[in-house]
Amino acid sequence: MITEKEPDAGLAARIPGSKSLTNRLLLLAAAADGTSTVRAPLVSEDTVAFREALGACGLTVRSGPRDEFWEVTGTGRGPTGSARPWCADAGTAARFLPPFAATGHGTFLFDGSSQLRARPQRPLIDALRALGADLDPGPGNGLPLLIRARGLTGGELTVDSSLSSQYLSGLLMAAPLMRDGLRIRTGSLVSRPYVDMTLALMRRFGARVEESDDGTLHVAPRPYDAADVVVEPDASSASYIFAAAAVTGTTVTVPGLGTDSLQGDLRFVDVLRQAGAEVRVGRTAATVTGTGRLRGGFSVDMGEISDTFMTLAAIAPLADAPITIRGIAHARLKESDRVAAVAANLRACGIETSDGPDRITVHPGVPRPARVACRRDHRIAMSFSVLGLAVPGTITLDDPSCVAKTFPEFHDEMRRLFTGYALASSTSG
C-alpha cells in the first residue's frame, strides 16, 4: 500500500464501523473477565443479530447513548444454561459463536435464515467434533446446529480454511477458554488478513498467541482481559465510496482508515491505483481521487480481499481494456454465489463477461438499462450502485434495502457525496 503524508481532506465520507471488527470484539468481550467497552460499533442487521445472539446465551450487552458504545460484561469463560441463539443472516455469528458456546456448559441451538442455513458449516463442525464437542448439525452439516456443551479440552487440530477464514477465527477466539489451549494447523487458507485481524484483537484482550515457521498457531489457555477498543470504519464499505470517487473524477477521504488499519480490505485502494486512480494513505486517513479515466488490461488476485472484488467488477466495464479478477472461488459460498451473481448482472447490462471457478473477466462496454438482481446480498447492491452513479439512468436495484446488513445509511451517504445519485429514491418502491 502506498504511504505518504496525511492526505488532503477532499470530501470526507462517513463510513460506519467495521462489521468484522465489531463482531470479533463482541465475542472477545463476552469471553473476557470483566466489562469491556466497544466504541463506535457498527449498528446494522448483522451486528445486532450477533449482539442479540450473545444476549440469548446469557451475556449482558448494554448500549450507550445513540449506540455510541456497547458495554459487554463477560465472565472469563464460556456461556452456561440453555439457549436458542438466532443468527439471522450473519455468517460471523454462525461461525464464531458455536466454538465459544462449546467451551461453556449447557445446551445451545443455533439457527438462522434460509440464506444462512444454505451456507457451509462442515469444516467448523468437523473441527468441533475433533475437539470432542457433542453436537448435532442440520441437513448438509449446516444450521440448525445443536451443541450440548461441557467444556473443551483443546489440544491439536487441523482446520480446512479453504472455504472461509471464519471457521479458523471462531476456533482461535475460543481457544484461550479451552483447558489446554490449542495448536492449529491451517492447511489451505483464504483471506489471511482476516485471521491476522483476529490474532491482533485476541492479543489486545491479553491472549498469548505464537506462530511457528510452518504456520502452526499456538494459543495458550488463559482468561481474556477486559478492554476498551474503538472500532475502525469498515474498509469493505469504504470500497464503494473509493470506487465512486475513481469513476466520477472526485476526491474523497475516509478518516480513520490509515496505515495502522487492521483491515486487509483497505488494500482495495491499491487496486484502484492500478486502474488509474490517485491514492494517498496516511496514518489516520485514506484518499482516492478519480483522474477521468479507468485503466484496464490487467489481472489481479483479490483472494485476500474478496469482499471488494465485486466493487471492481461492477466498475470494470468503464475501463479501457478487460480486467480479470482471480482467486475468488470462495466468494461463491457467501450470501450468494457472488461470482455468478456479478456475471449475470453485468450480462443483463449488456456487458461481455466470462467466468471460471475462481475468476471473472469483464470487458469494456456501455451499460444498457437493467434491473440488478441483488439476491439479498448487500455487496451486490452497493457495487452496482456505483456503476449506476457513473452511468446515470442505467441501473435499478430489486432490493435496495438489503444494504442494511452492513451499511444502513449507504444510499443517503452516496447521495450526500455524489451529485446525481438517485438509486435509493428510484428503487425504493
C-alpha positions as CSV (number, residue, x, y, z in Angstrom):
1,M,0.0,0.0,0.0
2,I,1.3,3.5,-0.9
3,T,2.0,5.6,2.2
4,E,2.6,9.3,2.1
5,K,1.9,12.4,4.1
6,E,-1.6,12.8,5.5
7,P,-4.0,13.2,2.6
8,D,-5.8,16.4,1.8
9,A,-9.3,16.1,3.0
10,G,-11.5,16.5,-0.1
11,L,-15.0,15.3,0.6
12,A,-15.0,13.5,4.0
13,A,-17.0,10.3,3.9
14,R,-19.0,9.0,6.8
15,I,-18.3,5.2,6.9
16,P,-19.9,3.1,9.6
17,G,-17.8,0.9,11.8
18,S,-16.3,-2.4,10.6
19,K,-18.6,-5.4,10.8
20,S,-15.6,-7.7,11.1
21,L,-14.1,-5.8,13.9
22,T,-17.4,-5.2,15.8
23,N,-18.4,-8.8,15.8
24,R,-15.0,-10.1,16.8
25,L,-14.9,-7.5,19.6
26,L,-18.3,-8.5,20.8
27,L,-17.2,-12.2,21.1
28,L,-13.9,-11.4,22.8
29,A,-15.6,-9.0,25.2
30,A,-18.1,-11.7,26.0
31,A,-15.3,-14.2,26.7
32,A,-13.3,-11.7,28.8
33,D,-13.2,-11.4,32.6
34,G,-15.0,-8.1,33.4
35,T,-16.7,-5.3,31.5
36,S,-15.4,-4.3,28.1
37,T,-16.3,-1.3,26.0
38,V,-16.7,-1.4,22.2
39,R,-16.7,2.2,21.0
40,A,-18.2,3.4,17.6
41,P,-19.6,-0.1,16.8
42,L,-21.3,-0.8,13.6
43,V,-25.1,-0.8,14.2
44,S,-26.5,-2.9,11.4
45,E,-28.6,-6.1,10.9
46,D,-25.5,-8.4,11.2
47,T,-24.1,-6.8,14.3
48,V,-27.4,-6.5,16.0
49,A,-28.1,-10.2,15.3
50,F,-24.7,-11.1,16.8
51,R,-25.3,-8.9,19.8
52,E,-28.8,-10.5,20.4
53,A,-27.4,-14.0,19.9
54,L,-24.9,-13.2,22.7
55,G,-27.8,-12.0,24.9
56,A,-29.7,-15.2,24.2
57,C,-26.6,-17.0,25.6
58,G,-26.9,-15.1,28.8
59,L,-24.3,-12.3,28.2
60,T,-25.1,-8.7,29.1
61,V,-24.6,-6.1,26.4
62,R,-25.6,-2.5,27.3
63,S,-26.0,0.3,24.8
64,G,-24.6,3.8,25.4
65,P,-26.5,6.9,24.2
66,R,-27.2,6.7,20.5
67,D,-25.3,3.4,20.4
68,E,-22.0,5.4,20.6
69,F,-20.6,2.4,22.6
70,W,-21.6,-1.0,23.7
71,E,-20.6,-2.4,27.1
72,V,-20.2,-6.2,27.4
73,T,-20.0,-7.9,30.7
74,G,-18.1,-11.2,30.4
75,T,-17.3,-13.9,32.9
76,G,-13.9,-15.1,31.6
77,R,-15.4,-18.4,30.5
78,G,-17.9,-19.9,28.0
79,P,-21.7,-19.4,28.4
80,T,-23.9,-21.5,30.6
81,G,-27.6,-22.5,30.5
82,S,-30.0,-23.3,27.7
83,A,-30.4,-21.0,24.7
84,R,-31.7,-20.8,21.2
85,P,-29.5,-18.1,19.6
86,W,-30.9,-16.7,16.3
87,C,-28.1,-15.7,13.9
88,A,-30.4,-14.2,11.2
89,D,-28.2,-13.7,8.1
90,A,-24.9,-13.2,10.0
91,G,-22.3,-15.7,8.9
92,T,-19.9,-14.5,11.6
93,A,-22.5,-15.3,14.3
94,A,-23.0,-18.8,13.0
95,R,-19.2,-19.4,12.8
96,F,-17.9,-17.5,15.9
97,L,-20.5,-18.3,18.5
98,P,-20.6,-22.2,18.4
99,P,-17.0,-22.7,19.4
100,F,-17.5,-20.2,22.2
101,A,-20.6,-22.0,23.3
102,A,-18.8,-25.3,23.2
103,T,-16.3,-24.1,25.8
104,G,-19.2,-23.5,28.2
105,H,-21.8,-25.7,29.8
106,G,-25.4,-26.1,28.6
107,T,-27.5,-26.7,25.5
108,F,-27.4,-24.2,22.6
109,L,-29.4,-24.5,19.4
110,F,-28.0,-22.1,16.8
111,D,-30.3,-21.3,13.8
112,G,-30.6,-18.6,11.2
113,S,-32.4,-17.6,8.0
114,S,-32.8,-19.8,5.0
115,Q,-29.9,-18.0,3.4
116,L,-27.6,-18.7,6.3
117,R,-28.8,-22.3,6.5
118,A,-27.5,-22.8,2.9
119,R,-24.0,-21.6,3.8
120,P,-21.4,-24.2,4.5
121,Q,-20.5,-25.1,8.1
122,R,-18.9,-28.6,7.7
123,P,-15.2,-27.5,8.4
124,L,-16.3,-26.0,11.7
125,I,-18.5,-28.9,12.6
126,D,-15.6,-31.4,11.8
127,A,-13.2,-29.3,13.9
128,L,-15.5,-29.1,16.9
129,R,-16.1,-32.9,16.7
130,A,-12.4,-33.5,16.6
131,L,-12.1,-31.4,19.8
132,G,-14.7,-33.6,21.5
133,A,-17.8,-31.4,21.2
134,D,-21.2,-33.1,21.4
135,L,-23.3,-31.7,18.6
136,D,-26.0,-32.4,16.1
137,P,-25.9,-30.4,12.8
138,G,-28.8,-29.8,10.5
139,P,-29.2,-31.1,6.9
140,G,-25.9,-30.9,4.9
141,N,-23.9,-30.3,8.1
142,G,-25.3,-26.8,8.4
143,L,-27.8,-25.0,10.6
144,P,-29.7,-25.6,12.8
145,L,-26.8,-26.7,15.0
146,L,-27.4,-28.2,18.5
147,I,-24.4,-28.1,20.9
148,R,-24.5,-29.9,24.2
149,A,-21.6,-28.1,25.8
150,R,-19.5,-29.4,28.7
151,G,-16.2,-27.5,28.0
152,L,-13.4,-28.3,25.6
153,T,-10.0,-29.7,26.5
154,G,-8.3,-28.4,23.4
155,G,-5.1,-29.9,22.0
156,E,-4.1,-30.2,18.4
157,L,-6.2,-29.6,15.3
158,T,-6.0,-29.2,11.6
159,V,-8.7,-26.8,10.1
160,D,-9.8,-26.7,6.5
161,S,-9.9,-22.9,5.8
162,S,-10.1,-23.1,2.0
163,L,-13.8,-22.1,2.0
164,S,-13.7,-19.4,4.7
165,S,-11.3,-18.0,7.3
166,Q,-14.3,-17.5,9.7
167,Y,-14.0,-21.2,10.8
168,L,-10.4,-20.6,11.9
169,S,-11.2,-17.2,13.5
170,G,-14.0,-18.7,15.6
171,L,-11.9,-21.6,16.9
172,L,-8.9,-19.3,17.6
173,M,-11.1,-16.9,19.6
174,A,-12.4,-19.8,21.7
175,A,-9.0,-21.4,22.2
176,P,-7.9,-19.5,25.4
177,L,-11.1,-20.8,27.1
178,M,-10.1,-24.4,26.4
179,R,-8.4,-26.3,29.3
180,D,-5.2,-27.0,27.4
181,G,-5.3,-24.2,24.8
182,L,-5.0,-25.1,21.1
183,R,-2.4,-25.8,18.4
184,I,-4.0,-25.2,15.0
185,R,-2.5,-26.2,11.6
186,T,-4.4,-24.3,8.9
187,G,-3.6,-26.1,5.7
188,S,-5.1,-24.1,2.8
189,L,-6.2,-20.7,4.0
190,V,-8.2,-17.9,2.2
191,S,-8.5,-14.3,3.4
192,R,-5.4,-14.4,5.6
193,P,-5.8,-10.7,6.6
194,Y,-9.0,-11.6,8.5
195,V,-7.1,-14.1,10.5
196,D,-4.4,-11.5,11.2
197,M,-7.2,-9.2,12.4
198,T,-8.4,-11.9,14.7
199,L,-5.0,-12.5,16.2
200,A,-4.3,-8.8,16.7
201,L,-7.6,-8.4,18.6
202,M,-7.0,-11.5,20.7
203,R,-3.7,-10.1,21.8
204,R,-5.4,-6.8,22.6
205,F,-7.5,-8.7,25.1
206,G,-4.5,-10.4,26.6
207,A,-4.3,-13.7,24.7
208,R,-0.9,-15.4,24.2
209,V,-0.6,-16.5,20.6
210,E,2.5,-17.6,18.8
211,E,3.0,-18.8,15.2
212,S,5.6,-21.4,14.2
213,D,7.6,-21.2,11.0
214,D,5.3,-23.9,9.5
215,G,2.3,-21.7,10.1
216,T,1.0,-23.6,13.2
217,L,-0.7,-21.3,15.6
218,H,-0.3,-21.9,19.4
219,V,-2.8,-20.4,21.7
220,A,-2.2,-20.7,25.5
221,P,-5.1,-21.2,27.9
222,R,-5.8,-18.1,30.0
223,P,-8.9,-15.9,30.6
224,Y,-9.2,-12.8,28.4
225,D,-8.7,-9.4,30.0
226,A,-11.4,-6.8,29.6
227,A,-10.6,-4.0,27.2
228,D,-11.7,-0.7,25.8
229,V,-11.5,-0.6,22.0
230,V,-12.5,1.8,19.2
231,V,-13.9,0.3,16.0
232,E,-12.4,1.5,12.7
233,P,-14.6,2.5,9.8
234,D,-15.4,-0.5,7.6
235,A,-12.8,-0.8,4.8
236,S,-15.1,-3.1,2.8
237,S,-17.9,-0.5,2.9
238,A,-15.4,2.3,2.1
239,S,-14.5,0.4,-1.1
240,Y,-17.8,1.6,-2.8
241,I,-17.1,5.2,-1.8
242,F,-13.5,5.0,-3.1
243,A,-14.7,3.4,-6.4
244,A,-17.3,6.1,-6.8
245,A,-14.6,8.7,-6.5
246,A,-12.5,6.9,-9.0
247,V,-15.2,6.8,-11.7
248,T,-16.6,10.3,-11.1
249,G,-13.4,12.2,-11.0
250,T,-13.9,13.5,-7.5
251,T,-11.7,13.4,-4.3
252,V,-13.0,11.5,-1.3
253,T,-11.3,10.9,2.1
254,V,-12.2,8.3,4.7
255,P,-11.0,9.4,8.1
256,G,-10.0,6.7,10.5
257,L,-8.6,4.3,7.8
258,G,-4.8,4.6,7.5
259,T,-1.6,2.8,7.6
260,D,-2.3,1.3,11.0
261,S,-5.6,-0.3,10.0
262,L,-6.2,-3.9,10.9
263,Q,-8.4,-4.4,7.8
264,G,-6.9,-6.0,4.8
265,D,-9.7,-4.7,2.6
266,L,-8.1,-1.2,2.7
267,R,-5.7,-2.7,0.1
268,F,-8.6,-2.2,-2.4
269,V,-7.2,1.3,-2.9
270,D,-4.1,-0.2,-4.4
271,V,-6.2,-2.0,-7.0
272,L,-7.9,1.4,-7.8
273,R,-4.4,2.9,-8.2
274,Q,-3.6,0.1,-10.7
275,A,-6.8,1.1,-12.5
276,G,-5.6,4.7,-12.8
277,A,-6.9,6.5,-9.7
278,E,-4.7,8.7,-7.4
279,V,-4.3,7.1,-4.0
280,R,-2.8,8.6,-0.8
281,V,-2.8,6.8,2.5
282,G,-1.6,8.5,5.7
283,R,-1.6,7.3,9.3
284,T,-5.1,8.4,10.0
285,A,-6.9,8.7,6.6
286,A,-7.1,7.4,3.1
287,T,-7.9,9.4,0.0
288,V,-8.8,8.4,-3.6
289,T,-9.1,10.9,-6.5
290,G,-10.5,10.0,-9.9
291,T,-8.4,11.0,-12.8
292,G,-11.0,11.0,-15.5
293,R,-10.2,7.5,-17.0
294,L,-10.2,4.0,-15.7
295,R,-7.4,1.8,-16.9
296,G,-7.9,-1.9,-17.7
297,G,-5.7,-4.5,-19.3
298,F,-4.5,-6.2,-16.1
299,S,-5.2,-9.3,-14.0
300,V,-5.4,-9.1,-10.2
301,D,-5.6,-11.7,-7.5
302,M,-8.2,-10.5,-4.9
303,G,-8.5,-13.7,-2.9
304,E,-7.3,-12.0,0.3
305,I,-9.7,-9.0,-0.2
306,S,-12.6,-10.9,-1.9
307,D,-15.3,-8.8,-0.2
308,T,-14.2,-6.0,-2.6
309,F,-13.9,-7.9,-5.8
310,M,-17.5,-7.1,-6.7
311,T,-16.7,-3.4,-6.4
312,L,-14.0,-3.6,-9.0
313,A,-16.0,-6.0,-11.3
314,A,-19.0,-3.6,-11.3
315,I,-17.0,-0.6,-12.5
316,A,-14.7,-2.7,-14.8
317,P,-17.0,-2.0,-17.9
318,L,-15.9,1.6,-17.6
319,A,-12.2,0.7,-18.1
320,D,-10.4,1.0,-21.4
321,A,-9.5,-2.7,-21.6
322,P,-10.6,-6.0,-20.0
323,I,-9.9,-6.7,-16.3
324,T,-9.6,-10.2,-14.9
325,I,-10.1,-10.9,-11.2
326,R,-8.7,-14.1,-9.8
327,G,-8.6,-16.1,-6.5
328,I,-12.2,-15.7,-5.7
329,A,-13.6,-19.3,-5.7
330,H,-14.6,-18.9,-2.0
331,A,-16.8,-15.9,-2.9
332,R,-19.2,-18.4,-4.5
333,L,-20.1,-19.5,-1.0
334,K,-21.0,-16.2,0.6
335,E,-24.5,-14.6,0.9
336,S,-24.9,-15.6,-2.7
337,D,-22.7,-17.2,-5.4
338,R,-21.1,-13.8,-5.9
339,V,-19.1,-14.6,-9.0
340,A,-22.2,-15.9,-10.8
341,A,-24.3,-13.0,-9.5
342,V,-21.9,-10.3,-10.7
343,A,-21.5,-12.1,-14.1
344,A,-25.3,-12.4,-14.6
345,N,-26.0,-8.8,-13.7
346,L,-23.2,-7.5,-15.9
347,R,-24.6,-9.5,-18.8
348,A,-28.0,-8.1,-18.1
349,C,-26.4,-4.7,-18.6
350,G,-25.1,-5.8,-22.0
351,I,-21.5,-6.2,-20.7
352,E,-19.4,-9.1,-22.1
353,T,-18.0,-11.3,-19.2
354,S,-16.6,-14.7,-18.8
355,D,-16.1,-16.6,-15.6
356,G,-14.5,-19.7,-14.2
357,P,-14.4,-21.5,-10.9
358,D,-12.1,-18.8,-9.3
359,R,-12.1,-15.9,-11.7
360,I,-14.2,-13.4,-13.7
361,T,-13.1,-11.3,-16.7
362,V,-15.1,-8.1,-17.5
363,H,-14.8,-6.4,-20.9
364,P,-15.3,-2.7,-21.6
365,G,-18.7,-1.6,-22.7
366,V,-21.6,0.9,-22.4
367,P,-24.1,-0.5,-19.9
368,R,-27.7,-0.6,-21.0
369,P,-30.6,-0.1,-18.6
370,A,-31.1,-3.1,-16.3
371,R,-32.7,-4.1,-13.1
372,V,-30.0,-5.7,-10.9
373,A,-30.9,-8.9,-9.0
374,C,-29.4,-8.3,-5.6
375,R,-30.1,-11.8,-4.3
376,R,-30.5,-10.4,-0.8
377,D,-26.8,-9.6,-0.9
378,H,-25.8,-6.2,0.3
379,R,-22.5,-6.2,-1.6
380,I,-24.2,-6.8,-4.9
381,A,-26.5,-3.8,-4.3
382,M,-23.7,-1.5,-3.2
383,S,-21.3,-2.5,-6.0
384,F,-23.8,-1.9,-8.8
385,S,-25.0,1.3,-7.2
386,V,-21.5,2.7,-8.1
387,L,-21.9,1.7,-11.7
388,G,-25.4,3.3,-11.7
389,L,-23.8,6.5,-10.4
390,A,-21.2,6.5,-13.2
391,V,-23.8,5.9,-15.9
392,P,-27.0,7.7,-14.6
393,G,-30.3,6.2,-15.5
394,T,-28.9,2.7,-16.2
395,I,-29.2,0.8,-13.0
396,T,-32.1,0.0,-10.7
397,L,-31.9,-2.4,-7.8
398,D,-34.6,-5.0,-7.0
399,D,-33.8,-4.8,-3.3
400,P,-32.1,-1.5,-2.3
401,S,-32.8,-2.0,1.4
402,C,-30.6,-5.1,1.7
403,V,-27.7,-2.7,2.3
404,A,-28.9,-2.5,5.9
405,K,-26.9,-5.7,6.6
406,T,-23.7,-3.7,6.9
407,F,-24.3,0.0,5.8
408,P,-27.8,1.1,6.6
409,E,-27.1,4.7,5.5
410,F,-25.4,3.8,2.3
411,H,-27.8,5.4,-0.1
412,D,-28.0,8.6,1.9
413,E,-24.2,8.9,2.1
414,M,-23.8,8.3,-1.7
415,R,-26.4,11.0,-2.3
416,R,-24.6,13.4,0.0
417,L,-21.2,12.8,-1.5
418,F,-22.0,12.5,-5.2
419,T,-24.2,14.8,-7.3
420,G,-26.9,12.9,-9.3
421,Y,-27.0,9.8,-7.2
422,A,-30.7,8.7,-7.2
423,L,-30.8,5.0,-6.9
424,A,-32.3,4.9,-3.4
425,S,-35.3,7.0,-4.4
426,S,-35.7,5.4,-7.9
427,T,-35.9,1.9,-6.5
428,S,-37.5,2.3,-3.0
429,G,-40.9,1.2,-4.3
